Amino acid sequence: MGQLKLNVDTTVKSSSGLISIGTVVRECHDIVLGASSLKFSGHLSPFLAECVAIREGIEFATDHGLSLGVIKMDARNVVLALQAINCNALEGPVVRAISKILERLGSTSYRFTCRSCNAVAYGLAQFTFHNNVSQSCFDSILDWLTTTVLNDLN
């Protein structure tokens, strides 16, 4: 099947205290294997919301027996924090917890990708936010997700 990719993204509306996340697992030829979205109330920074999306995406993949090769996100600050190992910011404990999860997974890496290359996760987070729909699909993938993946630049 090749290396599996996990794309994650979030939508954070601080004024309303609402957050949505989108996670999409696809294989090396960009065939979507599964997708998950979640909308919840909370007052998280965009940084912490992206961290939640990573954790949720990893959990979704491992719950379905999938071994991830790379996690891609358009939050450069999260990628830099994960690379720094000794993150002393307020978010440090969360970053270290994610780093430990990634260590347990073995060869999973994480990379920054531009928004246009992360359109599928971004679109899912936006869809979830505006339609108030949290969902998880593994066997039947939404048609628009597959189309969006084909239009992604990565």
VOBAKOL-846285 format. One line per field, with one value per residue: x, y, z of N, C-alpha, C in turn. Coordinates in steps of 0.001 Angstrom, whole numbers, plus 524288, in hexadecimal, padded with zeros to 5 digits. Layout:
n.east [X / ...] $
n.north [Y / ...] $
n.up [Z / ...] $
ca.east [X / ...] $
ca.north [Y / ...] $
ca.up [Z / ...] $
c.east [X / ...] $
c.north [Y / ...] $
c.up [Z / ...] $
end
This chain:
n.east [8032C / 80841 / 80D96 / 805F4 / 7FEA8 / 7FB1B / 7F2F3 / 7F053 / 7E812 / 7E283 / 7D781 / 7D5D0 / 7CDFD / 7CECD / 7C811 / 7BE5E / 7C0D7 / 7C1F9 / 7C711 / 7CBE5 / 7D09E / 7D789 / 7DB4A / 7E25A / 7E570 / 7EDB6 / 7F2BA / 7FF17 / 7FCF3 / 7F57A / 7EB66 / 7E058 / 7DF53 / 7DA49 / 7D2ED / 7D10D / 7C9A2 / 7C763 / 7C00E / 7C045 / 7BE11 / 7C5E2 / 7D0D4 / 7DB0D / 7E7E7 / 7EBAD / 7F4E3 / 7F49B / 7EB5F / 7EE63 / 7F556 / 7EE5F / 7E91D / 7F108 / 7F290 / 7E86B / 7E7D1 / 7EFF1 / 7EC23 / 7E2CF / 7E700 / 7ED2E / 7E576 / 7E095 / 7E7DC / 7EFE7 / 7FC7A / 80388 / 80B7D / 80E5E / 80AC5 / 803D3 / 80284 / 7FD95 / 8017C / 80B8D / 81065 / 80DE3 / 812F1 / 81D56 / 81E12 / 81D01 / 8262C / 82D79 / 82ED1 / 83189 / 828C6 / 825BF / 81D60 / 8105F / 80A46 / 810A6 / 80FB5 / 807A6 / 80BF3 / 8148A / 80F41 / 80A79 / 8137D / 8175B / 80FA1 / 81154 / 81B71 / 81964 / 81413 / 81BB3 / 82102 / 81B8E / 81A86 / 819BC / 81533 / 81599 / 80C4F / 8075D / 7FB63 / 7F56B / 7F89E / 7F473 / 7EA2B / 7E200 / 7E0F2 / 7DF5C / 7D621 / 7CF48 / 7CF34 / 7CAD1 / 7C103 / 7BCA5 / 7BC1C / 7B4FF / 7AC27 / 7A9B2 / 7AC28 / 7B178 / 7B937 / 7BD31 / 7C323 / 7C5FA / 7C468 / 7BD9A / 7C069 / 7BEA9 / 7BAAF / 7BE1A / 7C71C / 7CE29 / 7CEF5 / 7D366 / 7DD0C / 7E1AB / 7E335 / 7EA44 / 7F6F9 / 7FF43] $
n.north [7FB63 / 8049E / 810BF / 8169D / 82259 / 82C64 / 836C0 / 84258 / 84C62 / 8584D / 86021 / 86B77 / 8732E / 87CDD / 8846E / 87F88 / 876E2 / 86D26 / 861C6 / 85A86 / 84EBB / 84844 / 83C43 / 8344B / 82856 / 8232A / 81B62 / 81924 / 81B38 / 8226C / 81EE1 / 81FA3 / 81A27 / 81B20 / 8242A / 82E11 / 83677 / 8409A / 84888 / 8519D / 85849 / 86222 / 8696A / 86A4A / 86D2A / 86F57 / 86993 / 861B5 / 85CE8 / 85886 / 8512B / 84A99 / 846DE / 840FF / 83919 / 83485 / 83128 / 829BD / 82285 / 81F7F / 81A98 / 8125D / 80CF1 / 8083A / 80157 / 8053D / 808C3 / 813C3 / 81B73 / 825C2 / 8321C / 83CE0 / 84A92 / 857C8 / 85E8F / 864BC / 8680C / 8603A / 8577F / 85B0F / 85BCA / 8513F / 84D75 / 8525B / 84D44 / 85018 / 8570E / 86231 / 86885 / 86C45 / 864A2 / 85C1C / 8521D / 84D20 / 84C5F / 845F8 / 83CDD / 839DE / 8381D / 82F55 / 82808 / 8276C / 82348 / 8193E / 8153F / 8138A / 8145D / 81D21 / 82980 / 837AA / 84287 / 84F74 / 854CA / 85C21 / 863C2 / 861FF / 85822 / 85287 / 85220 / 84AD7 / 847CB / 851A0 / 854A1 / 84D11 / 84F98 / 859A5 / 85736 / 8511B / 85867 / 86006 / 85A1A / 854F1 / 84A63 / 83F6E / 834F0 / 82805 / 820D7 / 81543 / 80CAB / 8107F / 81AC0 / 82847 / 82DFF / 8382E / 83934 / 83244 / 836EF / 84084 / 83D34 / 8398D / 84304 / 847C8 / 84D1E / 8470F] $
n.up [80000 / 80189 / 806AC / 81069 / 81155 / 81A06 / 81A58 / 82128 / 82666 / 82B9A / 82FB6 / 83641 / 83DC8 / 8454B / 84983 / 84A5D / 84FDD / 84B5D / 84531 / 83A96 / 8350C / 82AD2 / 825B3 / 81D1F / 817A4 / 80E6C / 803E5 / 7FD3D / 7F2C0 / 7F339 / 7F57C / 7FCF6 / 80940 / 8129F / 81A80 / 82404 / 82C08 / 8353F / 83DA3 / 847BE / 853FB / 859A3 / 85E5A / 858A0 / 85443 / 846D3 / 84558 / 84D5C / 84A4B / 840BE / 8449D / 849EE / 84131 / 83C61 / 843E7 / 843F4 / 83983 / 8390E / 84045 / 83B2F / 8322A / 83699 / 83C0B / 833D2 / 8308A / 82A66 / 8262A / 8272A / 81E9C / 81CC5 / 8220D / 81E34 / 81EA1 / 81E77 / 825B6 / 828ED / 83236 / 83967 / 8353C / 8360C / 840F8 / 843B5 / 83F70 / 845A4 / 84F0D / 85A04 / 85D94 / 863BF / 86525 / 8693C / 864D7 / 86522 / 86B10 / 86560 / 85B5A / 85D8F / 86099 / 8572E / 85160 / 85695 / 8541B / 8494E / 84963 / 84D46 / 844E0 / 83DD9 / 831EE / 82E8C / 8290F / 828F8 / 821F2 / 81CD9 / 8145C / 809C6 / 809EA / 800C6 / 7FE3B / 805E5 / 80500 / 805CF / 81073 / 814C7 / 80F91 / 8138F / 81E33 / 81D86 / 818F9 / 820DC / 828E6 / 824F7 / 822B2 / 82B7D / 82D7F / 83285 / 82F18 / 82B3F / 821D7 / 81B8F / 81509 / 80D5D / 8062F / 80585 / 7F99B / 7F6A3 / 7FC6F / 7F7D7 / 7EDF7 / 7F0D5 / 7F4BD / 7EB9A / 7E6D5 / 7ED51 / 7EEFC / 7F23B] $
ca.east [80000 / 80B9D / 80D87 / 80100 / 7FF03 / 7F6DA / 7F27C / 7ED0B / 7E75A / 7DE8F / 7D4F2 / 7D520 / 7CB12 / 7CF5E / 7C388 / 7BA08 / 7C2BA / 7C133 / 7CBA4 / 7CB05 / 7D564 / 7D6F0 / 7DFC1 / 7E19B / 7E99A / 7EDE1 / 7F764 / 802F2 / 7FAB3 / 7F169 / 7E63D / 7DEA3 / 7DDF7 / 7D6B5 / 7D2C0 / 7CE61 / 7C8FE / 7C54F / 7BF02 / 7BF77 / 7BE7B / 7CA9D / 7D3DF / 7E06D / 7EABD / 7EC50 / 7F93C / 7F2BB / 7E772 / 7F153 / 7F75E / 7E9F3 / 7E825 / 7F507 / 7F14B / 7E3A9 / 7E918 / 7F304 / 7E88B / 7DF60 / 7E9FF / 7EEB0 / 7E0AD / 7DF4B / 7EC48 / 7F32F / 80193 / 804A2 / 810D6 / 80F4F / 80672 / 8048F / 7FF1E / 7FF2A / 802C5 / 81140 / 8120F / 80D60 / 81743 / 8222A / 81DFC / 81E0F / 82BB6 / 830BF / 82F36 / 8310E / 82536 / 824ED / 818C7 / 80BE2 / 8085C / 814BC / 80DEE / 8048E / 80FA8 / 81790 / 80BC2 / 80A05 / 81898 / 817A9 / 80C35 / 8140D / 81FCC / 81739 / 81277 / 82063 / 82312 / 81803 / 81CCC / 815F7 / 81734 / 81275 / 80AA5 / 8045A / 7F5B2 / 7F351 / 7F9FD / 7F1B4 / 7E4C3 / 7DE2B / 7E00A / 7DD25 / 7D0BA / 7CC3B / 7CE84 / 7C710 / 7BBEB / 7BAD2 / 7BACC / 7B05E / 7A7AF / 7A8DD / 7AC2A / 7B623 / 7B881 / 7C1B7 / 7C1CF / 7CA5A / 7C2F0 / 7BB22 / 7C2D7 / 7BB91 / 7BC8C / 7C0F0 / 7CC5A / 7D160 / 7CFF9 / 7D70B / 7E236 / 7E3CD / 7E4AE / 7EE82 / 7FBD9 / 80373] $
ca.north [80000 / 80934 / 81414 / 8193C / 827D1 / 82E9C / 83C75 / 84474 / 85209 / 85A14 / 8652C / 86D81 / 8781C / 87E7F / 88777 / 87C03 / 87293 / 8683D / 85FB9 / 855BF / 84C6C / 84495 / 838CA / 830E7 / 8248E / 82170 / 81859 / 81C00 / 81CCA / 82624 / 81C93 / 8208B / 81565 / 81C78 / 829A3 / 82EFB / 83BFC / 84160 / 84DEF / 851D2 / 85D62 / 862D5 / 86E18 / 868B7 / 87024 / 86C46 / 865F2 / 85D2A / 85A37 / 85547 / 84CC1 / 84709 / 8445F / 83CF2 / 834BF / 831F9 / 82E77 / 8250F / 81ED0 / 81D7C / 816F2 / 80DA8 / 809FC / 80538 / 7FDF2 / 8079A / 80A9D / 818A3 / 81CA4 / 82B5D / 8357A / 841EC / 84EC1 / 85CF4 / 861AB / 864A2 / 86896 / 85B24 / 85449 / 85CFE / 85A51 / 84B9C / 84CB9 / 854CF / 8498A / 852C5 / 85B75 / 86460 / 86BDD / 86A64 / 85FEF / 85822 / 84CDA / 84ADB / 84B16 / 84163 / 83851 / 83843 / 835F5 / 829FE / 824BD / 826A1 / 81FAF / 813F4 / 81387 / 81203 / 8175C / 82146 / 82EB9 / 83BDC / 8466D / 853F5 / 854FB / 860EB / 8631A / 85FAE / 85291 / 8503D / 853BD / 846EB / 8483F / 856D3 / 85467 / 849E1 / 852BB / 85DC4 / 854B0 / 84F86 / 85D15 / 862A3 / 85695 / 852B7 / 844C0 / 83C74 / 82FDD / 824BF / 81D33 / 811F4 / 8096C / 813A7 / 81FE3 / 82C4D / 82F0C / 83D1C / 83874 / 82FD6 / 83AF7 / 84459 / 83ABA / 83988 / 8485D / 84977 / 84DB7 / 84390] $
ca.up [80000 / 8019C / 80B3E / 81151 / 812DC / 81D15 / 81A04 / 82551 / 82687 / 82F4D / 82F4C / 83B92 / 83E17 / 84ABF / 84B3C / 84BA3 / 85312 / 84885 / 8427C / 83796 / 832E8 / 82689 / 82500 / 81896 / 816BE / 808F7 / 80290 / 7FA19 / 7EDB8 / 7F4C1 / 7F63C / 80257 / 80C18 / 816D5 / 81C04 / 828EC / 82D5E / 83A7A / 83F20 / 84D5B / 85683 / 85CAF / 85D4C / 857AB / 8504E / 84206 / 84636 / 8504C / 84716 / 83D05 / 847A8 / 84AA7 / 83C1F / 83BA9 / 8476B / 84208 / 834A2 / 83A58 / 842C3 / 83713 / 82EE6 / 8397F / 83D29 / 82F1E / 82F47 / 82668 / 827EC / 82460 / 81D17 / 81D48 / 8237E / 81B9E / 82089 / 81CAA / 82A57 / 8294C / 837A3 / 83BFE / 8333C / 83875 / 84683 / 84400 / 83E26 / 849A8 / 8535D / 85F0B / 85D0C / 868F1 / 8651B / 86C31 / 8623C / 8656B / 86C7D / 8611F / 85732 / 85F4A / 8607A / 851B0 / 84FE4 / 858B8 / 850DE / 84459 / 84A71 / 84DB7 / 83FAE / 83AF0 / 82D88 / 82CD7 / 8291B / 8286C / 81E4C / 81B6A / 80EF1 / 808EE / 80A4E / 7FBF8 / 7FE41 / 80A50 / 803FD / 8074E / 81614 / 81594 / 80DBC / 81732 / 822F3 / 81C3D / 81834 / 82607 / 82BE0 / 822DE / 82266 / 830AA / 82CCA / 833E3 / 82CA3 / 82A46 / 81DAB / 81A15 / 81095 / 80948 / 80641 / 802E7 / 7F44F / 7F640 / 7FEA7 / 7F3CE / 7E9FE / 7F31A / 7F4ED / 7E649 / 7E588 / 7F0BC / 7EC29 / 7F409] $
c.east [8035F / 80AFF / 8084A / 801E9 / 7FA36 / 7F71A / 7EED1 / 7EC89 / 7E2E0 / 7DBFC / 7D3DF / 7D259 / 7CAFC / 7CA88 / 7BEF9 / 7BBBE / 7C1E2 / 7C60D / 7C9F0 / 7D040 / 7D3F4 / 7DBE0 / 7DE88 / 7E660 / 7E94B / 7F2E8 / 7FAAC / 800F1 / 7F5EB / 7EBE8 / 7E4D4 / 7DCFC / 7DA05 / 7D707 / 7CFA1 / 7CDF4 / 7C653 / 7C47C / 7BDD9 / 7C008 / 7C385 / 7CD5A / 7D99A / 7E2E0 / 7EAE1 / 7F0AD / 7F753 / 7EE91 / 7EA1C / 7F394 / 7F314 / 7E8D2 / 7EC1E / 7F3AC / 7EC80 / 7E4B3 / 7EC2C / 7EF80 / 7E4E4 / 7E234 / 7EB3A / 7E9EB / 7DF05 / 7E3E5 / 7EFE8 / 7F833 / 80326 / 80A65 / 81221 / 80A3B / 80795 / 800A0 / 80116 / 80022 / 808A9 / 81319 / 811A5 / 811D1 / 81C5F / 8226D / 81F27 / 823D4 / 82F4E / 831C4 / 82E71 / 82DC4 / 823F2 / 82039 / 8147A / 809D7 / 80C33 / 812DB / 80ACA / 80829 / 812C8 / 81439 / 80B1E / 80F23 / 8192E / 81440 / 80EF1 / 818AF / 81DDE / 815A2 / 81718 / 821DC / 81F67 / 81AB9 / 8186F / 81873 / 8135E / 81113 / 8074B / 7FE7D / 7F37A / 7F493 / 7F751 / 7EBD8 / 7E0BF / 7DCFF / 7DD91 / 7D75E / 7CD3A / 7CB44 / 7CA83 / 7C181 / 7B982 / 7B916 / 7B5A1 / 7AB7C / 7A693 / 7A897 / 7B174 / 7B550 / 7BDAF / 7C028 / 7C6B2 / 7C90F / 7C08D / 7BD16 / 7BF5D / 7BDF5 / 7BFD2 / 7C65E / 7D001 / 7D2BE / 7D3E8 / 7DC88 / 7E4B4 / 7E593 / 7E8F1 / 7F38F / 80032 / 8021A] $
c.north [804E8 / 80C55 / 816EA / 81EBF / 82946 / 8347A / 83E34 / 84A5A / 8534C / 85F1C / 866E5 / 872C2 / 879C2 / 88142 / 88401 / 87781 / 86D4B / 866D5 / 85B03 / 853DD / 848BD / 8415D / 83509 / 82D66 / 822D1 / 81E80 / 81B53 / 81DB9 / 82040 / 823ED / 81D3D / 81B61 / 8167E / 8223C / 82A23 / 834DA / 83C54 / 8472C / 84DFA / 85769 / 85D9B / 867D4 / 86C8C / 86C7A / 86CE2 / 86836 / 86106 / 85A28 / 856AF / 8507F / 848BB / 8441F / 8400A / 8382B / 831B6 / 82EE8 / 8297E / 820E5 / 81C56 / 81961 / 811E8 / 80A66 / 806A0 / 801E8 / 80014 / 809B1 / 80F52 / 8193E / 82255 / 82E29 / 83AD3 / 845D5 / 853F3 / 860B9 / 8613E / 864F4 / 8637E / 8578B / 855FA / 85B8D / 8547D / 84A74 / 84EA0 / 85141 / 84C30 / 857B1 / 85D7A / 867F8 / 86967 / 8653C / 85B5D / 852B9 / 84A26 / 8491E / 8463A / 83C75 / 8364F / 835DE / 83062 / 8263C / 8237A / 822F9 / 81A15 / 811D1 / 811FD / 815D2 / 81BA0 / 8268D / 832C1 / 84010 / 84AE8 / 85369 / 859DD / 85FC1 / 86083 / 859DE / 84FAD / 85146 / 84FCD / 8473D / 84D82 / 856DB / 85153 / 84CDD / 8570E / 85B91 / 8534D / 8543D / 85F73 / 85F40 / 853C3 / 84CBC / 8428A / 83701 / 82CFD / 820F2 / 81A32 / 80EC0 / 80C8B / 81941 / 823B4 / 82D99 / 83407 / 83CB7 / 8362A / 833C4 / 83EEF / 84225 / 83AC1 / 83EEC / 84A8A / 849AA / 84A1B / 83E3E] $
c.up [80000 / 80692 / 80BC1 / 81349 / 8160A / 81C6B / 81E53 / 824B5 / 82A35 / 82D75 / 834DF / 83B31 / 843CD / 84CC8 / 84CDF / 84F21 / 8508B / 8456B / 83F55 / 83585 / 82E79 / 82616 / 8208B / 81802 / 81118 / 807EE / 7FEA1 / 7F4C1 / 7EE8D / 7F4CF / 7FBFC / 804C7 / 81066 / 81815 / 8210A / 829CE / 832A4 / 83B5F / 844EE / 84F55 / 859A2 / 85B26 / 85CFF / 853C6 / 84B57 / 84294 / 84900 / 84D47 / 84315 / 83FD0 / 848A9 / 84591 / 83B0F / 83EEF / 84580 / 83D05 / 83583 / 83CB5 / 83EC6 / 833D0 / 831D4 / 83B00 / 83889 / 82D3D / 82B21 / 828D0 / 824A6 / 82322 / 81DFB / 81EBA / 82124 / 81DAB / 81E8B / 82137 / 82B4D / 82EFE / 83AB1 / 83A40 / 835C5 / 83E3B / 84728 / 842E0 / 84281 / 84E54 / 858B5 / 85E70 / 86282 / 86944 / 8686C / 869F9 / 86295 / 866E9 / 86834 / 85CB6 / 858AF / 85F35 / 85AE2 / 84FD2 / 851D5 / 855A2 / 84BBD / 844FF / 84AAD / 84860 / 83C4B / 836B9 / 82B87 / 82D44 / 82884 / 8251A / 81DB2 / 815A8 / 80E48 / 8090D / 80567 / 7FB8F / 802B9 / 809CE / 805E6 / 80D28 / 81762 / 81413 / 8116A / 81C44 / 8220A / 81BB1 / 81D7F / 82932 / 82A0C / 822C8 / 8277F / 83084 / 82E5E / 831B9 / 82C17 / 82603 / 81C1D / 8153D / 80C1F / 809C4 / 80342 / 7FD94 / 7F3FA / 7F8A4 / 7FA94 / 7EF94 / 7EBFF / 7F34F / 7EF8C / 7E49B / 7E909 / 7ED92 / 7EE0A / 7F267] $
end
